[in-house]
């Protein structure tokens, strides 16, 4: 057998590439990913394609909300497909399963983690008697701790190993609330390894005193891990994460 014949036989043994898989069967998967990410959009089947009509205005191609901007974002993100105008909204046309998987990875996975972490943080704190609500914004988790005289913020610090966080503070006044926010900032910074921001608000006719922490998803995840490993009846840690001692008048 000559060399040319050998090459011809080898070429005959090479299978042609498999055709792209259609996007349409992945509609339930895409819908679940949208739900987990709290991303407002409608999913419709168009033949083999999926058409994702984006309802939210919080999109990565903003501030331009045109189909052209969405199309350019898809190209830069490596998402096969096209974007078209659909009334007041933009519709992303996804032809293949790979385009769906790529869209989920680029657009939804980080948002899903953000919202899952916020839900977990709220659940773990409420389970331990802390009046807390963690809300996910596009890039940050806002953890709001409410209660008369910031009782939930004090309880939050106790769970994290600082039972004397409010020692010598008069939480009925603005200075005491400010100093508590400083101490909790220090405490959470020690735990997460990066700075956080805490803001207090005085009670009004419709809400109790509150302290809000603004966390990255990594910071919130570290707090969640810390809380998850606590047992309901375990004593507070030995004080390694205690806030710095008070200096001067803290009233």
N, C-alpha and C positions, 0 to 999 in steps of 0.2 A: 504494500500500500504506500503510495507516495505521500509527500507532505501535504500537498493541496487537498488530497482526499481526506487526510486526517483532520485538517482544519474544517472541512465541510461537514464531517461527521460530528465534530465538537459543536459547531454552530447549530446543528439540528437538535442536539441534546439540551441546549439552553432554552429554558421556558420563557415565554414572553412575560413582561411585567403584568401583575394582576391589575385589573381595572380599579379605579378609585371606588371606595365604598360610598354609597349615597348617605346624605345627612339625615334624611327623613326618619329612619328608625331610631335616631338618637333624641327625638323630641322629649320623651320623659326625662332623660338624663339632663338635657339642657334646662328643662323647666325646674327640676330639683335644684340644679346649681344656681339658677336665678333666685329661687326662694331662699336658699341658704345664704346667699350674698345680699339679700334684701335689695335686689336690683329690679326696678320696675320696668317690665318689658313683656310683650305678648309674643308667643311663638306659634307660627302657623306652618302647615305643610304645603309646599308648592311643587307637586311632582316628586322628584327625588330630593329636592332642596328643602331647607328650613329657612323661613323668613322671620327674623327677629326684629320686631318693631319696638324701638326704644322709647319708653314713655318718660323716664326720668330725665331731668336736665343735668344731672351730675354724671358727666361722661368724660372720658379721657381726651376727647378731641375738642373740648370746650377751650376758650370761650366761643369759638366758631362752632355753631350747631348745624352747619350745612351738611348735605350729603357729600359734597366734595371734601370737606374736612374729615368726615368719617371714613371716606374711601382712602384718603392719604394715611390716616391712622392705621387702617387695616393693612395697607401695603407695608408701612414701617414696622408693624408688629408681626408680619409674616403670616397673616390670616388670609387664606385664599377666599375669594368671593368679591362682592361688590356692595356698594351702598347706594340707595335710592331714596328720593323723597317720598313720604307716604302721608299726605296731608300735612299737618303741623309737625309731624315726627320724621325721624330717619329710620329706614328699614335696612337691616343688614341681611344680605342674601348669602347663605352658606351652602355651597354645593355638595360638599363631601364630609365624611366623618372626620377627616383630619382637620378640616376648617372648624368644625364644632369643638373638637378637643383643644385646638390652639386658642380659640376664643375663650374657652373656659379657663385655660391656664393663664392667659394674659389679662383678661378682664375681671374674672370672678373669684379666682382662688384666694387672692390676698383679701378681698372683701369678705369672703366666707370665713376666713380665719379671724378677721377683725370682729365680725358679728358673733361668731361662736365664742370667742374669748369674752366679749362683753356679756353675753348671756350666762356663761359659766361663772363669771365674777359676781354678777348679781345673785345668782342662785346660791353660791357658796356663802356669801355674806348674809343673805336672808336666812339661810339654814342655821346660822350662828347668831341670830337675833339682831342683826345690824340692818337698820332701815337704809337700804342702798339701792341705787339704780345706775347701772353702767350703760351708757348710750354710745353707739358707734357712729362717728362722723367719717368722712372719707378717709382721713389719715390719722385719726386720734380717737381714743376712748375717754369719754368724760365720766368719771365716777363721782356721783353725787351722794353725799352722806348727810341725811337729815335727822333732826331730833332737837328737842328742847335743850338749850344750852349745849348744843353740839354733842349730845350723848352718843350718837352713832359714830361720830368721828373718834371719840374717846374709846369706844368699844372696839372699833377697827384697829386702833393703835395697840390696844391690849392684846388682840389676837395675834398681832405681828411681833409681840415681845416687848412692848413698852407700857406696862401697867401704870406707871407713874407719869404718863405723858402730860397730864393736866395739873401736876403738882404745882401749887402756888399760883395758879392762874384763876382769874375771875372771869369766867366765860360769859357773864352777862354784859360785859363791856367790850368795845371794839378793840382795845389794846390786848385784852386776854384772848380774843378770837384770833387776832393777828399773830400773836405769839404761838398759839396752838397750831396755826397753819404752818408757821416756820418749822416747828418741831416735827410735824408730820412730813413736811417736805424732806427734812433731814433723814428721818426714819426710812421713808420709802426710797430715797436716793441711796442709802446704805444697802438696802435689800436688792435694788435693781441694778446698781452700779452706774447709774446715769441720772442727771438732774431731772426733777419733776417740778411742776408748778401747782400750787394749791391756792385756792381763792375761797374766802368765806363771804357769806351773805347773812345779814341780820334777818330775823323773823319779820313777817308782815302779816296782814290780815288773812292771807290765803296760804301761807307756808311757814314751816318752822325754820329755825336757824339751820344753815347748811354749810358744808365745806365740800368743794369740788376739786378733784384731782384730775389733771389732764395728762394722760399716759399714752405712750406709743404702744403698739400691739405687743412688742417684746416685753416692755415693762409690765403691762397688764398680765401677760402670760406668766411672768415670774411671780407676780403676786398670787395669781390663781394657783400655781404649783405649790406655793407656800401654804396657802389656805387648804388646798386639797389634802396635803399631808398631815394636817392637824387632825387630831381626834376630838370629838365633842367634849370629852371630859379631861383632856390633857391640860396640865398647868402651862402657863406662859413660859417661853424659853428663859434662859438664865440672865437675860438682860444684855446680851451682846449687841443687840440692835437698838438699845435704848437711845432716846433723843438726848442731846447734850443737856447738862444740868442748867437750871435757870440761873440767870445772872441779873442781879438788880431787881427792881420792882417790876413784877409781871402783871400787875393788876390792870 
